[in-house]
Amino acid sequence: MPGPLLDAYGKPLRRPVVYLDTSTLGNAYPGAQDADPMLTEVVALAASRGTLCLSIAHVIELAAIPVRDYALGIGRWLDSLDRAWVQVTSAEDAELTHALRAQVGLTADPARLPVHHTITAALRDNFDTLTPPGTVEILRDPTVAGFISSTHGKIEWQQAREFSVRAFKMLHFDRAGLPSETSREQVRSTTTAKFVNSLRRKARAILSSEPTVIGSSPRGDADADAAIDRLLGDPLSLPINRIAPHCWRAVGDRILDQSSESKKFVDRYGSFMWDTRHAVSGAFADVFTCDRFVNEILGDFRTDRGLQRQLSVGRDVDRVAFAAALRQQIEAVDEGARS
């Protein structure tokens, strides 16, 4: 059993830390016509024994449910549960900054997760993009139902979908344009090099902004590069930074299986940007659920890092088996945490 997981303030989180996708939460909602009582019970178990995590991605997806009263019902149910909030914005930067500072001896503090206990704390990096009236609306009722009430029917989804589709059409175009003799290993080598260079640029900027102690040598680009190399040499380091690139590479491996002009392509990738936001939690949560496609994309990412495999309802897993597996994972971590 790994050591304690710490929240954004350095306090231990109740285990297991559980992050469920919006579809799972919707199926567990007791007010749903086809609610799954087993799943409802398991979600309550996660909230009472461990740390049930939500994120702004959940709330925005709930606010997009066409029937306002139904969306509010789910929101009120979630508000009745003990829950925490994942700060998906800037999570990668916070992880990298701490890991880099630890590598060069600027901190001995253990790593913290981007988990807060209020929605406003988790959204703190988003407030500068909101208008003053928008900020007031959130602060007036900082709950799931309150957010849904103030945003329902006002969120622009079409532009976000089009942006996501354009990004994956570009990936499709890039992969289709590769010479036929290009191997998958060559493609991965190129994408990995881009990822490493991106981390190095960020690391250099982070170290250059650190105050220099009088009498000590300033840390330069070479120090940043060496620290990144050491971090990447540890396969368990920087999981939050690694998970989105992993998803993009896995998508790139199969994106030519569909025409970029097909309806299935648009349906699949119109929401995939949101899936990468949810995936932040998949890098550290003890228990993580997702849809079938994301399950395929994640593959062994979690198990390679000692985490339980992500769960999803799919061809071989019906809702009963899914709820049973979810309970089993929650109880396994809970038992380990208590022993």
Backbone torsions as a table, in degrees:
resi	resn	phi	psi	omega
1	MET	NA	122.2	-179.4
2	PRO	-60.8	166.6	178.4
3	GLY	-66.0	179.1	-177.2
4	PRO	-63.0	146.0	172.9
5	LEU	-95.9	131.3	-175.8
6	LEU	-105.0	142.3	177.1
7	ASP	-77.4	-174.2	-175.2
8	ALA	-64.9	-13.3	-178.2
9	TYR	-108.7	6.0	177.0
10	GLY	88.1	10.3	179.9
11	LYS	-97.4	141.4	-178.5
12	PRO	-62.6	139.8	176.4
13	LEU	-91.7	145.1	172.8
14	ARG	-65.6	134.0	178.3
15	ARG	-99.7	144.4	4.5
16	PRO	-83.2	151.3	169.3
17	VAL	-84.4	121.4	-170.4
18	VAL	-122.4	128.9	176.4
19	TYR	-126.7	115.8	-177.0
20	LEU	-110.0	140.3	179.2
21	ASP	-69.7	163.1	-174.2
22	THR	-61.1	-37.2	179.6
23	SER	-62.3	-42.2	178.7
24	THR	-63.5	-43.6	178.2
25	LEU	-63.0	-39.1	178.8
26	GLY	-64.8	-39.8	179.0
27	ASN	-70.2	-23.2	-179.7
28	ALA	-88.2	-14.3	-177.2
29	TYR	-60.1	120.7	-175.7
30	PRO	-61.5	-23.6	-178.8
31	GLY	-84.4	-2.5	179.4
32	ALA	-72.6	145.9	-178.5
33	GLN	-61.1	-37.0	-179.7
34	ASP	-112.3	36.6	-179.1
35	ALA	-56.0	143.5	178.5
36	ASP	-99.5	104.9	-177.2
37	PRO	-57.5	-36.1	178.5
38	MET	-62.8	-41.6	-179.3
39	LEU	-69.6	-38.8	176.6
40	THR	-57.7	-43.6	-179.6
41	GLU	-65.4	-39.1	-178.8
42	VAL	-68.3	-40.2	178.1
43	VAL	-63.1	-42.2	177.4
44	ALA	-62.1	-36.9	177.8
45	LEU	-63.1	-44.6	179.5
46	ALA	-61.4	-39.9	-178.0
47	ALA	-71.6	-34.5	-175.5
48	SER	-84.7	-35.9	-177.4
49	ARG	-93.4	-35.2	-175.0
50	GLY	-119.4	-146.8	178.4
51	THR	-120.3	103.4	176.9
52	LEU	-82.0	120.7	-174.6
53	CYS	-105.9	137.8	170.2
54	LEU	-118.0	169.9	174.2
55	SER	-144.6	170.5	179.1
56	ILE	-62.5	-27.1	177.4
57	ALA	-61.6	-39.9	175.9
58	HIS	-58.8	-50.0	-171.8
59	VAL	-65.8	-38.5	178.8
60	ILE	-66.7	-39.6	177.2
61	GLU	-66.2	-38.0	177.6
62	LEU	-67.1	-37.8	179.5
63	ALA	-66.8	-17.6	179.6
64	ALA	-86.3	-6.8	176.8
65	ILE	-62.2	127.0	-172.2
66	PRO	-57.9	-40.9	-176.8
67	VAL	-85.4	109.9	-173.3
68	ARG	-60.6	-46.0	-177.5
69	ASP	-63.2	-35.4	178.7
70	TYR	-67.9	-43.8	178.2
71	ALA	-61.4	-42.2	178.4
72	LEU	-64.1	-35.1	178.1
73	GLY	-62.0	-44.4	177.3
74	ILE	-63.1	-41.6	179.8
75	GLY	-60.5	-45.1	180.0
76	ARG	-64.8	-37.7	177.5
77	TRP	-63.0	-45.9	178.6
78	LEU	-63.7	-36.8	177.9
79	ASP	-64.7	-24.5	-179.4
80	SER	-78.8	-12.5	-179.1
81	LEU	-95.0	152.0	172.4
82	ASP	-73.5	124.6	-173.3
83	ARG	-148.7	161.3	174.6
84	ALA	-124.2	176.1	-174.1
85	TRP	-130.4	130.2	176.9
86	VAL	-90.3	129.3	176.1
87	GLN	-87.5	96.7	-175.8
88	VAL	-77.4	-30.7	177.6
89	THR	-74.6	130.4	177.4
90	SER	72.5	7.4	-179.1
91	ALA	-62.6	-40.2	179.3
92	GLU	-63.5	-42.8	-178.5
93	ASP	-64.5	-41.6	-179.8
94	ALA	-64.4	-42.0	178.7
95	GLU	-63.5	-45.6	-178.3
96	LEU	-64.4	-43.3	-178.4
97	THR	-60.0	-47.2	-179.9
98	HIS	-64.6	-45.8	-178.3
99	ALA	-62.3	-39.7	-180.0
100	LEU	-67.1	-45.3	-179.6
101	ARG	-63.3	-36.9	177.2
102	ALA	-66.0	-38.5	-178.8
103	GLN	-64.1	-35.7	-176.2
104	VAL	-99.2	10.1	173.7
105	GLY	82.0	20.3	-179.7
106	LEU	-90.3	-11.7	176.3
107	THR	-154.1	146.7	173.6
108	ALA	-114.9	6.9	-179.5
109	ASP	-69.6	143.8	176.6
110	PRO	-68.2	157.2	-179.1
111	ALA	-66.2	148.7	177.1
112	ARG	-116.6	151.3	177.8
113	LEU	-94.1	154.3	-180.0
114	PRO	-79.5	54.5	-176.8
115	VAL	-115.6	124.3	-179.9
116	HIS	-118.4	171.4	-177.6
117	HIS	-110.3	5.5	172.2
118	THR	-137.7	151.8	179.6
119	ILE	-67.1	-33.8	-178.7
120	THR	-66.6	-37.2	177.5
121	ALA	-66.2	-40.5	-179.8
122	ALA	-69.0	-22.7	-178.5
123	LEU	-98.3	6.9	-170.4
124	ARG	-59.0	-31.6	178.9
125	ASP	-81.6	-2.8	179.3
126	ASN	-98.1	-15.1	-172.8
127	PHE	-64.9	-27.9	-179.0
128	ASP	-72.1	-10.6	177.2
129	THR	-98.9	-2.1	-179.5
130	LEU	-97.6	150.6	172.2
131	THR	-73.4	157.1	176.3
132	PRO	-52.7	-44.3	177.3
133	PRO	-62.1	-35.7	178.4
134	GLY	-65.3	-40.8	177.4
135	THR	-62.9	-43.1	179.6
136	VAL	-61.0	-40.7	-179.8
137	GLU	-60.2	-42.3	-179.5
138	ILE	-68.8	-44.0	-176.8
139	LEU	-71.6	-23.2	-179.8
140	ARG	-64.3	-38.6	179.7
141	ASP	-145.1	79.7	-174.7
142	PRO	-78.7	61.5	177.2
143	THR	-128.0	171.1	177.0
144	VAL	-62.5	-49.4	180.0
145	ALA	-63.7	-37.5	179.2
146	GLY	-64.2	-42.1	178.2
147	PHE	-64.8	-44.0	179.3
148	ILE	-61.8	-43.2	-179.2
149	SER	-59.5	-39.9	-175.8
150	SER	-84.0	-17.3	-175.1
151	THR	-115.3	-11.9	-175.2
152	HIS	-59.2	128.6	-179.7
153	GLY	81.5	-1.1	-177.0
154	LYS	-112.5	-7.4	-177.4
155	ILE	-85.8	128.8	179.8
156	GLU	-85.1	106.2	-177.9
157	TRP	-92.1	-31.9	-171.8
158	GLN	-63.0	-43.5	-179.9
159	GLN	-64.0	-39.2	178.7
160	ALA	-64.6	-41.4	178.2
161	ARG	-63.2	-44.3	-179.3
162	GLU	-63.8	-38.7	178.0
163	PHE	-62.2	-45.3	-180.0
164	SER	-63.1	-45.1	-179.6
165	VAL	-62.6	-42.4	179.5
166	ARG	-60.2	-41.9	-178.8
167	ALA	-62.0	-42.1	-177.7
168	PHE	-80.7	-24.7	170.9
169	LYS	-65.9	-37.6	177.1
170	MET	-65.0	-40.4	176.5
171	LEU	-63.0	-41.3	177.1
172	HIS	-60.5	-44.5	179.8
173	PHE	-62.1	-44.1	-180.0
174	ASP	-62.4	-45.3	-179.0
175	ARG	-68.0	-37.1	-179.8
176	ALA	-67.9	-26.4	-177.3
177	GLY	-87.0	-1.3	-179.7
178	LEU	-72.1	143.8	175.0
179	PRO	-56.5	146.3	-174.9
180	SER	-61.0	-25.7	-177.4
181	GLU	-85.4	-1.7	-179.5
182	THR	-69.8	125.6	-178.6
183	SER	-87.3	161.3	176.6
184	ARG	-61.6	-35.8	179.7
185	GLU	-64.4	-37.5	178.1
186	GLN	-66.1	-40.7	178.7
187	VAL	-63.6	-45.1	-178.8
188	ARG	-66.2	-35.0	177.6
189	SER	-62.3	-41.1	179.8
190	THR	-67.4	-45.4	-178.8
191	THR	-67.9	-35.1	177.1
192	THR	-65.1	-41.1	178.7
193	ALA	-62.0	-38.7	177.5
194	LYS	-64.7	-40.1	179.5
195	PHE	-64.4	-45.9	-179.9
196	VAL	-62.1	-44.1	179.6
197	ASN	-63.5	-36.7	177.3
198	SER	-64.2	-43.7	177.7
199	LEU	-62.8	-39.9	179.8
200	ARG	-64.5	-41.6	178.5
201	ARG	-61.9	-44.0	179.1
202	LYS	-64.5	-42.2	-178.1
203	ALA	-63.8	-40.3	178.3
204	ARG	-62.0	-42.2	179.7
205	ALA	-66.0	-38.5	-179.8
206	ILE	-64.9	-48.0	-178.0
207	LEU	-67.5	-36.1	-179.3
208	SER	-67.3	-21.1	179.6
209	SER	-89.5	-8.0	179.1
210	GLU	-74.4	137.4	177.3
211	PRO	-64.9	142.4	179.0
212	THR	-91.5	126.8	178.0
213	VAL	-74.1	132.1	-179.2
214	ILE	-58.7	129.8	179.2
215	GLY	94.2	-10.3	179.3
216	SER	-104.7	157.0	179.8
217	SER	-77.2	134.9	177.5
218	PRO	-65.3	146.7	179.0
219	ARG	-90.4	127.6	-175.4
220	GLY	-109.7	-164.8	-177.0
221	ASP	-62.2	-36.3	-179.4
222	ALA	-63.7	-37.0	177.9
223	ASP	-65.8	-41.5	179.0
224	ALA	-64.0	-45.3	-179.3
225	ASP	-62.4	-42.3	-179.5
226	ALA	-65.5	-37.7	178.9
227	ALA	-65.3	-41.0	178.3
228	ILE	-64.0	-41.1	178.7
229	ASP	-61.5	-40.3	179.0
230	ARG	-67.0	-41.9	179.5
231	LEU	-62.8	-44.5	-178.9
232	LEU	-71.4	-19.2	175.1
233	GLY	-73.2	-15.2	176.6
234	ASP	-101.1	110.0	-175.5
235	PRO	-64.0	-15.2	-179.5
236	LEU	-93.3	-6.3	-177.4
237	SER	-82.4	157.5	173.2
238	LEU	51.7	45.7	-178.6
239	PRO	-62.8	-35.6	-179.7
240	ILE	-67.0	-38.6	178.0
241	ASN	-70.7	-27.7	-174.7
242	ARG	-86.8	-22.6	-167.6
243	ILE	-72.2	-40.0	179.1
244	ALA	-66.2	-46.2	174.5
245	PRO	-58.3	-36.6	175.8
246	HIS	-59.3	-44.9	-179.9
247	CYS	-63.0	-43.3	179.9
248	TRP	-63.3	-42.0	179.2
249	ARG	-64.6	-42.2	-179.7
250	ALA	-65.3	-38.9	175.6
251	VAL	-63.5	-44.4	-179.8
252	GLY	-59.3	-31.4	179.9
253	ASP	-66.7	-23.7	-174.4
254	ARG	-125.3	3.9	-170.9
255	ILE	-68.4	-22.9	179.2
256	LEU	-78.9	-1.2	177.9
257	ASP	-69.5	-17.7	-179.9
258	GLN	-125.9	150.6	171.6
259	SER	-70.8	136.5	-178.8
260	SER	-70.0	-9.8	178.9
261	GLU	-100.5	-0.1	-177.3
262	SER	-78.1	156.4	177.7
263	LYS	-64.3	-38.3	179.6
264	LYS	-61.3	-38.4	178.7
265	PHE	-62.8	-48.6	-178.8
266	VAL	-63.0	-42.0	179.8
267	ASP	-64.8	-41.3	-176.2
268	ARG	-70.6	-47.2	-171.3
269	TYR	-95.7	-3.8	176.1
270	GLY	-67.5	-22.9	-179.4
271	SER	-116.5	2.8	-171.5
272	PHE	-69.7	-25.4	175.4
273	MET	-60.4	-37.0	177.1
274	TRP	-67.1	-36.5	179.0
275	ASP	-61.4	-36.2	178.7
276	THR	-69.3	-26.0	175.7
277	ARG	-72.5	-43.7	175.0
278	HIS	-60.7	-34.7	-174.3
279	ALA	-63.3	-20.5	175.3
280	VAL	-50.9	-44.0	-178.7
281	SER	-71.7	-27.1	177.6
282	GLY	-64.9	-15.4	179.4
283	ALA	-77.6	-18.2	-175.5
284	PHE	-139.1	-19.6	-175.6
285	ALA	-63.3	141.1	176.2
286	ASP	-63.1	-36.9	-178.7
287	VAL	-130.8	130.8	-174.2
288	PHE	-142.6	130.1	176.4
289	THR	-117.9	156.6	-177.2
290	CYS	-159.9	178.4	176.7
291	ASP	-81.8	174.1	-172.6
292	ARG	-62.5	-40.2	-178.2
293	PHE	-66.6	-44.5	178.6
294	VAL	-63.3	-36.7	176.0
295	ASN	-56.9	-45.1	179.1
296	GLU	-65.4	-39.9	-178.2
297	ILE	-67.7	-41.7	179.9
298	LEU	-66.7	-35.8	178.3
299	GLY	53.9	-124.0	-176.9
300	ASP	-96.3	14.3	-175.9
301	PHE	-53.9	-47.1	-176.4
302	ARG	-73.7	-46.6	-177.6
303	THR	-65.5	-30.5	175.7
304	ASP	-63.9	-18.5	-178.9
305	ARG	-109.1	15.9	175.2
306	GLY	82.2	9.3	178.6
307	LEU	-95.3	159.8	175.6
308	GLN	-69.2	150.0	-178.1
309	ARG	-65.1	143.2	175.7
310	GLN	-60.3	151.1	-178.3
311	LEU	-115.9	145.5	175.5
312	SER	-155.3	156.0	172.3
313	VAL	-83.2	130.6	-177.6
314	GLY	-152.7	-158.6	-176.8
315	ARG	-59.9	-39.2	-173.9
316	ASP	-103.5	2.6	-177.0
317	VAL	-132.4	110.3	177.2
318	ASP	-87.1	179.6	-173.6
319	ARG	-66.6	-33.1	178.6
320	VAL	-66.5	-47.6	179.3
321	ALA	-64.5	-36.0	179.2
322	PHE	-63.1	-48.5	-179.6
323	ALA	-62.3	-38.9	179.8
324	ALA	-66.5	-41.8	179.3
325	ALA	-67.0	-37.3	179.1
326	LEU	-64.3	-44.9	177.5
327	ARG	-61.0	-42.7	-178.2
328	GLN	-61.4	-43.0	179.3
329	GLN	-65.1	-43.5	179.8
330	ILE	-61.2	-46.3	-177.8
331	GLU	-68.6	-32.7	179.6
332	ALA	-65.2	-45.4	179.1
333	VAL	-69.0	-40.6	179.4
334	ASP	-60.0	-44.5	179.7
335	GLU	-64.2	-41.7	178.8
336	GLY	-64.1	-37.1	-179.7
337	ALA	-69.1	-30.0	-178.0
338	ARG	-85.2	-20.1	-176.2
339	SER	-83.1	NA	NA
